[in-house]
């Protein structure tokens, strides 16, 4: 699938990016948003962003984004399940 839409030239200029960097960042941040909303897995988000999984994780670290963002209830459930292991 090919997706295209018009963006005024002044938008990449406003954030001091060239067209290629702007496009790469746009793909990354779109993938990141859907990953945060649990719409895409880490692998699919990486694919959308144009990275492999490790590259996507590295970019997330660069952007200071949490890779796994569990709430207290989710962590408690995980630790309870681990405690049941032999």
Secondary structure by P-SEA (a helix, b strand, c coil): cbbbbbbcaaaaaaacccaaaaaaaaaaaaaaaaaaaccccaaaaaaaacccaaaaaaaaaaaccccccccaaaaaaaaaaaaacc
